[in-house]
Amino acid sequence: MKTTLLKQTFKIIIVFIIILGIIVRLINLENRIYWKDEVFTSLRVSGYTEEEVIKNLYNGSILSSEDLHKYQKNSFL
């Protein structure tokens, strides 16, 4: 009887932790900063190579968000 109650409590705690983790991950998702691997994945999915981006963006000037938006859209369209 006691082990069954412990198992149920453990399952409830695990489900709660998973749901909490999902909620925390999704809150303010549009304002999150990309990690390096996410940036390279986004570039590749958009059809750009790392060399193209470096050649076009690293020119010593300060970039605006509009300069970067080009590389977040599909280059094939």
Rosetta constraint file for C-alpha pairs under 8 A:
AtomPair CA 1 CA 5 HARMONIC 6.46 0.50
AtomPair CA 2 CA 6 HARMONIC 6.27 0.50
AtomPair CA 3 CA 7 HARMONIC 6.10 0.50
AtomPair CA 4 CA 8 HARMONIC 6.22 0.50
AtomPair CA 5 CA 9 HARMONIC 6.10 0.50
AtomPair CA 6 CA 10 HARMONIC 6.00 0.50
AtomPair CA 7 CA 11 HARMONIC 6.16 0.50
AtomPair CA 8 CA 12 HARMONIC 6.20 0.50
AtomPair CA 9 CA 13 HARMONIC 6.19 0.50
AtomPair CA 10 CA 14 HARMONIC 6.19 0.50
AtomPair CA 11 CA 15 HARMONIC 6.15 0.50
AtomPair CA 12 CA 16 HARMONIC 6.08 0.50
AtomPair CA 13 CA 17 HARMONIC 6.16 0.50
AtomPair CA 14 CA 18 HARMONIC 6.22 0.50
AtomPair CA 15 CA 19 HARMONIC 6.16 0.50
AtomPair CA 16 CA 20 HARMONIC 6.02 0.50
AtomPair CA 17 CA 21 HARMONIC 6.05 0.50
AtomPair CA 18 CA 22 HARMONIC 6.29 0.50
AtomPair CA 19 CA 23 HARMONIC 6.24 0.50
AtomPair CA 20 CA 24 HARMONIC 6.12 0.50
AtomPair CA 21 CA 25 HARMONIC 6.12 0.50
AtomPair CA 22 CA 26 HARMONIC 6.26 0.50
AtomPair CA 23 CA 27 HARMONIC 6.16 0.50
AtomPair CA 25 CA 29 HARMONIC 7.23 0.50
AtomPair CA 28 CA 32 HARMONIC 6.68 0.50
AtomPair CA 34 CA 38 HARMONIC 5.79 0.50
AtomPair CA 34 CA 39 HARMONIC 6.07 0.50
AtomPair CA 35 CA 39 HARMONIC 6.39 0.50
AtomPair CA 36 CA 40 HARMONIC 6.51 0.50
AtomPair CA 37 CA 41 HARMONIC 6.16 0.50
AtomPair CA 38 CA 42 HARMONIC 6.08 0.50
AtomPair CA 39 CA 43 HARMONIC 6.21 0.50
AtomPair CA 40 CA 44 HARMONIC 6.18 0.50
AtomPair CA 40 CA 50 HARMONIC 7.39 0.50
AtomPair CA 41 CA 45 HARMONIC 6.09 0.50
AtomPair CA 42 CA 46 HARMONIC 6.06 0.50
AtomPair CA 42 CA 72 HARMONIC 6.70 0.50
AtomPair CA 43 CA 47 HARMONIC 6.34 0.50
AtomPair CA 43 CA 48 HARMONIC 5.27 0.50
AtomPair CA 43 CA 49 HARMONIC 6.59 0.50
AtomPair CA 43 CA 50 HARMONIC 7.42 0.50
AtomPair CA 43 CA 71 HARMONIC 6.38 0.50
AtomPair CA 43 CA 72 HARMONIC 6.86 0.50
AtomPair CA 44 CA 48 HARMONIC 5.43 0.50
AtomPair CA 44 CA 49 HARMONIC 6.18 0.50
AtomPair CA 45 CA 74 HARMONIC 7.44 0.50
AtomPair CA 46 CA 71 HARMONIC 6.72 0.50
AtomPair CA 46 CA 72 HARMONIC 6.26 0.50
AtomPair CA 46 CA 73 HARMONIC 5.72 0.50
AtomPair CA 46 CA 74 HARMONIC 4.27 0.50
AtomPair CA 46 CA 75 HARMONIC 5.74 0.50
AtomPair CA 46 CA 76 HARMONIC 7.82 0.50
AtomPair CA 47 CA 74 HARMONIC 6.28 0.50
AtomPair CA 47 CA 75 HARMONIC 5.41 0.50
AtomPair CA 47 CA 76 HARMONIC 6.86 0.50
AtomPair CA 48 CA 52 HARMONIC 6.44 0.50
AtomPair CA 48 CA 53 HARMONIC 7.12 0.50
AtomPair CA 48 CA 71 HARMONIC 7.17 0.50
AtomPair CA 48 CA 75 HARMONIC 7.02 0.50
AtomPair CA 49 CA 53 HARMONIC 6.56 0.50
AtomPair CA 50 CA 54 HARMONIC 6.20 0.50
AtomPair CA 51 CA 55 HARMONIC 6.03 0.50
AtomPair CA 52 CA 56 HARMONIC 6.11 0.50
AtomPair CA 53 CA 57 HARMONIC 5.76 0.50
AtomPair CA 53 CA 58 HARMONIC 7.82 0.50
AtomPair CA 53 CA 71 HARMONIC 7.91 0.50
AtomPair CA 54 CA 58 HARMONIC 5.35 0.50
AtomPair CA 55 CA 59 HARMONIC 7.77 0.50
AtomPair CA 57 CA 63 HARMONIC 7.75 0.50
AtomPair CA 63 CA 67 HARMONIC 6.08 0.50
AtomPair CA 63 CA 68 HARMONIC 7.56 0.50
AtomPair CA 64 CA 68 HARMONIC 6.96 0.50
AtomPair CA 65 CA 69 HARMONIC 6.25 0.50
AtomPair CA 66 CA 70 HARMONIC 7.16 0.50
AtomPair CA 68 CA 72 HARMONIC 7.05 0.50
AtomPair CA 69 CA 73 HARMONIC 6.90 0.50
AtomPair CA 71 CA 75 HARMONIC 7.70 0.50
